[in-house]
Structure formats: C-alpha cells, structure tokens
Amino acid sequence: MAHVDDTATDRFDTVRFEAGRHRLASLAYRLLGSAADAEDVVQDAYLRWQAADRRRIEVPEAWLTKVVTNLCLDRLRSARTRRERTVGTWMPEPLLDGDPMLDPADTFEQRESVSLAVLALMERLSPVQRAVYLLHETFSYGHAEIAGILDLTEAASQQHLRRARTRVTAAHRRGGEVDPASARRIVEEFFTAAASGRTERLVALLTDDATAVSDGAGRTGTMSRYDTPPRIADVARAGFAPTPAKRRFAGGTPAIHYARLNGGPAILVVVGHKVVGAVTFDLAGGRIALVRGIAAPVRLARLNEGWRRYDPGPPVLTSW
C-alpha cells in the first residue's frame, strides 16, 4: 500500500511541477536569453525536484524559483559561457509572440523585460543584478523573497536593483511602446525600399544614430556591425534585393512574412514552411534605431517550432 501511496504522491508532485513549468521557463529565458538553455535549466530543476525530499519543501514555487535562478546564475558565471557571450559574439534568441516563454506580459515592464533590446542589455549587468531586476520588476518578488532566493541581505537586493534600473533605464528607454500598426507600416516600407534599391528612403527611415548587427548565419562566430544610416542602407539593399544566388542559398524561393518577435516588429524569410532568416527592428520616435539580422539555425530552432503552429496570414512578398 505504501508503494501505491508513493506512486500517487510522485504523480501529484509531477503535475504540480508541470503546472509551473512555463513560469520557470520564462524566468530562465529572461535570465539567459536562450530558449534552448532555458529548457535545459528547467529540466535540470525537474530532476532536482524529483530527487528532493519534497515533504520538507514548504513552498514549492519558491523552492523551484530558487533552484532555477541559481542554475541560471551558475551558467552565466561559467568560463565557457563568458567566452561564448563576449561582446560582439552573442545575440538573444528570438521568439514568436504568443510563445509561453514570453509570459507574463500583462504590463509594459513585463513586456519590455523580454524585448530583444532588454535581453541584450541584460548582458551589461552582473548575473546577480539581472536576477534581482527580473525577479522584482517582472515577477513581483519582494526584496525579502529575493534575498532568500539569492542568499543576499535585503539591503544588498535593494542596492542591486537600483544599479540595474539605472543601467537599463539609461541605455534603453528611448521611445516606449510603438503602436503595432505604425510599426508594421515602417518595417514594410523599409523592406520595400530595400528590395527596390531606394537608398534615400532607407536612410530617411533610420534614426541618425541607427545601428545594424548580423549573426552571419552563425558561420563566423562573430557579429557584423554597421554604424551609419548610409552603410546600413547599403547592406539592407544588398541583403534584400532578390537574386538567383540568394534563392539557391536559401534552398528555394522564399516567402517574406511580417511577424512580431519578442513584442517587436520583424520580417521572416520562409522557405518550405521553414524560417531560414529573421530581421528584427527596434523603433524610436517613428524611425528604426536598430536592425538585427538572424540566420544561425540554433537561434531559429524554437521559432521554427512555433512557426509550424502559427497562422501568419499572407506574405508581404511571394516573388522574392
């Protein structure tokens, strides 16, 4: 009979863990900027949950949050991760809007915390600073709870939050939220101008201090960066102009779709129901402040999982 009871308890505890899996994954994704790494961390947390004496865990949500947070911090502090995430070599992994890893998304602060811009800004914070910032600003933990999760004093938690807020605010809050219809119009106009070679219109759509980065499809291990509107316009025109060579490289004639990734506007290049490239845009003051080109397969893996269940509507362009 005891064996039956233990089995029933294990089933109940597994159900309880699964009920919180999305929340844990969304925390890990915000801390790491990688969906694949977030999934690995959550699975590690599940194994620890299974091995723990769960009868002695008074508040499972708090216990699991602490485990996931500290597993993420261990990854961020590892020498291998520091090498992989050095400046100029790392970019957040984009996700389609509606992906559960992007929850919670009820407030501006929660939506902002998962934007690609803020995920990149997290790299400028220490691991502890980013954990305190996200736990407080996105998941509404108080400083006493955060102190318990991170083995800090409350005063230290408050200090880390002040420093993180200062750095994030100074670097990011340029334009606030952009009306989705306006964002789509600007991005589609940028793409149309690039595909037709209208350099002057491209430059006009960019802020004076606009930048562009590309992961080079993951072939070089470093990012390409362009720092002036004319140079960005030249690169966009060369990248978006249709050619037979590009069709051969893509494996067919792509369909170009508009989408929203991490709450921001994007263009997706799709061949045979597979996303082979994404271009994301950060907007400020009605113009484009940052363009990211993403084509490394590892950064598009979860996006492609979501794309198979996604209803994108008609493409912006089918004859590229």
C-alpha positions as CSV (number, residue, x, y, z in Angstrom):
1,M,0.0,0.0,0.0
2,A,2.9,2.4,0.8
3,H,4.2,1.8,-2.7
4,V,0.9,2.8,-4.2
5,D,0.8,6.0,-2.0
6,D,4.4,6.9,-3.0
7,T,3.4,6.5,-6.7
8,A,0.4,8.7,-6.3
9,T,2.5,11.3,-4.5
10,D,5.0,11.2,-7.3
11,R,2.3,11.7,-9.9
12,F,0.8,14.6,-7.9
13,D,4.2,16.3,-7.5
14,T,4.9,15.9,-11.2
15,V,1.6,17.5,-12.1
16,R,2.5,20.3,-9.6
17,F,5.8,20.9,-11.3
18,E,4.3,20.8,-14.8
19,A,1.8,23.4,-13.7
20,G,4.6,25.9,-13.1
21,R,6.9,24.8,-15.9
22,H,6.0,27.8,-18.2
23,R,6.7,30.3,-15.4
24,L,10.0,28.7,-14.7
25,A,11.0,28.6,-18.3
26,S,10.0,32.3,-18.8
27,L,12.2,33.2,-15.9
28,A,15.1,31.2,-17.2
29,Y,14.7,32.6,-20.7
30,R,14.8,36.2,-19.4
31,L,18.0,35.4,-17.4
32,L,19.8,33.6,-20.2
33,G,18.3,35.0,-23.5
34,S,18.3,31.5,-24.9
35,A,15.2,29.3,-25.2
36,A,17.3,26.1,-25.5
37,D,19.4,26.9,-22.4
38,A,16.2,27.8,-20.5
39,E,14.6,24.4,-21.4
40,D,17.8,22.7,-20.2
41,V,17.7,24.6,-16.9
42,V,14.1,23.7,-16.3
43,Q,14.8,20.1,-17.0
44,D,17.7,20.1,-14.5
45,A,15.3,21.7,-12.0
46,Y,12.8,18.9,-12.6
47,L,15.4,16.3,-11.9
48,R,16.4,18.1,-8.6
49,W,12.7,18.3,-7.7
50,Q,12.3,14.5,-8.3
51,A,15.4,13.8,-6.1
52,A,14.4,16.1,-3.3
53,D,12.6,15.2,-0.1
54,R,9.5,17.1,-1.2
55,R,7.7,16.5,2.1
56,R,10.2,19.1,3.6
57,I,9.5,21.7,0.9
58,E,7.0,24.1,2.4
59,V,6.5,26.4,-0.6
60,P,7.3,24.5,-3.9
61,E,7.0,27.6,-6.1
62,A,9.7,29.4,-4.0
63,W,11.9,26.4,-3.9
64,L,11.7,25.8,-7.6
65,T,12.3,29.5,-8.4
66,K,15.4,29.5,-6.2
67,V,16.7,26.4,-8.0
68,V,16.1,27.7,-11.5
69,T,17.5,31.1,-10.7
70,N,20.7,29.7,-9.3
71,L,21.1,27.2,-12.1
72,C,20.9,30.1,-14.5
73,L,23.5,32.1,-12.5
74,D,25.8,29.1,-12.5
75,R,25.6,29.1,-16.3
76,L,26.2,32.8,-16.6
77,R,29.2,32.6,-14.3
78,S,30.8,29.7,-16.1
79,A,34.0,30.3,-18.0
80,R,32.6,28.6,-21.1
81,T,29.5,30.9,-21.1
82,R,31.6,34.0,-20.6
83,R,33.6,33.1,-23.7
84,E,30.5,32.4,-25.7
85,R,28.8,35.6,-24.7
86,T,31.7,38.0,-25.1
87,V,30.8,41.4,-26.7
88,G,30.4,41.0,-30.4
89,T,29.6,37.3,-30.4
90,W,26.2,36.9,-28.7
91,M,22.6,37.8,-29.6
92,P,19.4,36.8,-27.9
93,E,17.3,34.0,-29.3
94,P,14.0,35.5,-30.8
95,L,10.6,34.0,-30.1
96,L,7.3,34.5,-31.8
97,D,4.7,36.5,-29.9
98,G,2.4,34.0,-28.2
99,D,5.2,31.7,-27.1
100,P,4.7,30.9,-23.4
101,M,8.3,31.7,-22.6
102,L,7.3,35.4,-23.2
103,D,4.8,35.4,-20.4
104,P,4.0,37.2,-18.2
105,A,3.1,40.1,-20.5
106,D,0.4,42.0,-18.7
107,T,2.3,45.2,-18.0
108,F,4.6,47.4,-20.0
109,E,7.5,46.4,-17.7
110,Q,6.8,42.7,-18.2
111,R,6.6,43.0,-22.0
112,E,9.8,45.2,-22.0
113,S,11.7,42.7,-20.0
114,V,11.5,40.1,-22.8
115,S,12.2,42.5,-25.7
116,L,15.3,41.7,-27.6
117,A,16.7,45.1,-26.7
118,V,16.4,44.5,-22.9
119,L,17.6,40.9,-23.2
120,A,20.8,42.3,-24.9
121,L,21.0,45.0,-22.2
122,M,21.0,42.2,-19.5
123,E,24.5,41.3,-20.7
124,R,25.7,44.6,-19.3
125,L,24.6,43.6,-15.8
126,S,26.2,41.2,-13.4
127,P,24.4,37.9,-13.1
128,V,23.1,38.9,-9.6
129,Q,21.9,42.3,-10.8
130,R,19.9,40.8,-13.7
131,A,18.4,38.2,-11.4
132,V,17.3,40.8,-8.8
133,Y,16.0,43.1,-11.6
134,L,13.9,40.4,-13.3
135,L,12.6,38.8,-10.1
136,H,11.5,42.2,-8.8
137,E,10.3,44.0,-12.0
138,T,8.8,41.1,-13.9
139,F,7.8,38.5,-11.3
140,S,6.9,40.9,-8.5
141,Y,9.1,39.3,-5.8
142,G,9.8,41.5,-2.8
143,H,13.3,42.1,-1.5
144,A,12.8,39.7,1.4
145,E,11.9,36.9,-1.0
146,I,14.7,37.8,-3.4
147,A,17.2,37.8,-0.5
148,G,16.1,34.2,0.3
149,I,16.4,33.1,-3.3
150,L,19.9,34.6,-3.9
151,D,21.2,34.3,-0.3
152,L,21.6,38.1,0.0
153,T,20.6,40.6,2.6
154,E,17.5,42.7,1.7
155,A,19.8,45.8,1.7
156,A,22.0,44.1,-0.9
157,S,19.0,43.2,-3.0
158,Q,17.8,46.8,-3.0
159,Q,21.2,48.1,-4.0
160,H,21.5,45.6,-6.9
161,L,18.0,46.7,-8.1
162,R,18.9,50.4,-8.0
163,R,22.1,49.8,-10.0
164,A,20.3,47.6,-12.5
165,R,17.5,50.0,-13.0
166,T,19.9,52.9,-13.6
167,R,21.8,51.0,-16.3
168,V,18.7,49.7,-18.0
169,T,16.9,53.0,-18.0
170,A,20.0,54.9,-19.2
171,A,20.6,52.6,-22.1
172,H,17.1,51.7,-23.2
173,R,14.1,53.9,-22.7
174,R,14.3,55.8,-25.9
175,G,10.8,55.5,-27.4
176,G,8.5,53.4,-25.2
177,E,5.9,51.2,-26.8
178,V,5.1,51.7,-30.5
179,D,1.6,51.3,-32.0
180,P,1.7,47.9,-33.8
181,A,0.0,49.2,-36.9
182,S,2.6,52.0,-37.2
183,A,5.4,49.6,-36.5
184,R,4.3,47.3,-39.3
185,R,4.0,50.2,-41.8
186,I,7.5,51.4,-41.0
187,V,9.0,47.9,-41.3
188,E,7.2,47.0,-44.5
189,E,8.2,50.3,-46.0
190,F,11.8,49.6,-45.1
191,F,11.7,46.2,-46.7
192,T,10.0,47.5,-49.8
193,A,12.6,50.3,-50.2
194,A,15.5,47.8,-49.7
195,A,14.1,45.3,-52.2
196,S,13.6,48.1,-54.8
197,G,17.0,49.7,-54.1
198,R,15.7,53.1,-52.8
199,T,18.7,54.1,-50.7
200,E,17.4,57.6,-49.9
201,R,14.2,56.3,-48.5
202,L,16.0,53.7,-46.4
203,V,18.2,56.4,-44.8
204,A,15.2,58.5,-44.1
205,L,13.6,55.6,-42.2
206,L,16.6,55.3,-39.9
207,T,17.5,57.3,-36.8
208,D,20.7,59.4,-37.1
209,D,22.5,57.0,-34.7
210,A,21.0,53.8,-36.1
211,T,23.0,50.6,-35.9
212,A,22.6,47.1,-37.5
213,V,24.0,43.8,-36.5
214,S,24.0,40.4,-38.1
215,D,25.0,36.9,-36.9
216,G,26.2,35.9,-40.3
217,A,24.1,32.8,-40.2
218,G,26.4,31.6,-37.4
219,R,29.3,30.8,-39.9
220,T,31.9,33.1,-38.4
221,G,31.2,33.1,-34.6
222,T,31.2,36.9,-34.5
223,M,28.6,39.6,-35.3
224,S,28.9,42.0,-38.2
225,R,28.1,45.6,-37.1
226,Y,27.2,48.7,-39.2
227,D,27.0,52.1,-37.5
228,T,25.8,54.7,-40.0
229,P,22.5,55.0,-41.8
230,P,24.1,55.1,-45.3
231,R,26.1,51.9,-44.6
232,I,23.0,50.2,-43.1
233,A,21.0,51.2,-46.2
234,D,23.7,49.7,-48.5
235,V,23.7,46.5,-46.5
236,A,19.9,46.3,-46.4
237,R,19.7,46.9,-50.1
238,A,22.3,44.3,-50.9
239,G,20.6,41.8,-48.5
240,F,17.0,42.3,-49.5
241,A,17.5,42.6,-53.2
242,P,16.3,39.4,-54.8
243,T,18.9,37.4,-56.8
244,P,19.1,33.8,-58.2
245,A,22.1,33.2,-55.9
246,K,20.1,34.1,-52.8
247,R,17.3,31.7,-53.9
248,R,19.9,28.9,-54.3
249,F,21.4,29.7,-50.9
250,A,18.0,29.7,-49.2
251,G,17.0,26.4,-50.9
252,G,14.1,27.8,-52.9
253,T,12.1,30.9,-53.4
254,P,11.3,32.5,-50.0
255,A,8.1,34.0,-48.9
256,I,8.6,37.1,-46.9
257,H,6.3,37.4,-43.9
258,Y,5.7,40.2,-41.3
259,A,5.7,38.9,-37.7
260,R,6.2,40.1,-34.2
261,L,9.1,38.6,-32.2
262,N,9.5,39.3,-28.5
263,G,6.9,42.1,-28.8
264,G,8.7,43.9,-31.7
265,P,8.3,44.0,-35.5
266,A,10.2,41.6,-37.7
267,I,10.5,40.3,-41.2
268,L,10.8,36.5,-41.6
269,V,12.2,34.7,-44.6
270,V,10.4,31.4,-45.1
271,V,11.2,28.6,-47.4
272,G,9.0,25.5,-47.5
273,H,7.3,26.3,-44.1
274,K,10.7,26.8,-42.5
275,V,12.1,30.1,-41.3
276,V,15.6,30.5,-42.6
277,G,16.2,34.1,-41.5
278,A,14.7,36.8,-39.4
279,V,15.2,40.6,-39.4
280,T,14.1,42.4,-36.2
281,F,13.7,46.1,-35.7
282,D,13.8,48.4,-32.7
283,L,11.9,51.7,-33.2
284,A,12.4,55.1,-31.7
285,G,10.5,58.2,-32.5
286,G,8.8,56.7,-35.5
287,R,12.1,55.6,-37.1
288,I,14.3,52.5,-37.0
289,A,17.0,52.6,-34.4
290,L,18.4,49.0,-34.6
291,V,18.2,46.3,-37.2
292,R,19.2,42.7,-36.3
293,G,19.8,40.0,-38.9
294,I,19.4,36.5,-37.5
295,A,20.0,33.4,-39.6
296,A,22.0,31.0,-37.4
297,P,19.9,27.8,-37.2
298,V,20.5,27.4,-33.5
299,R,18.9,30.8,-32.9
300,L,15.8,29.9,-35.0
301,A,15.1,26.4,-33.6
302,R,12.3,27.3,-31.2
303,L,11.0,30.0,-33.5
304,N,10.5,27.3,-36.2
305,E,8.7,25.1,-33.7
306,G,6.3,27.9,-33.1
307,W,6.0,28.7,-36.8
308,R,4.6,25.3,-37.5
309,R,1.6,26.2,-35.3
310,Y,1.4,29.8,-36.4
311,D,-1.1,31.4,-38.7
312,P,1.0,34.1,-40.4
313,G,-1.5,35.4,-42.9
314,P,-0.5,36.2,-46.5
315,P,3.2,37.1,-47.0
316,V,4.4,40.6,-47.6
317,L,6.1,39.3,-50.8
318,T,6.0,35.9,-52.6
319,S,8.1,36.6,-55.7
320,W,11.4,37.4,-54.0
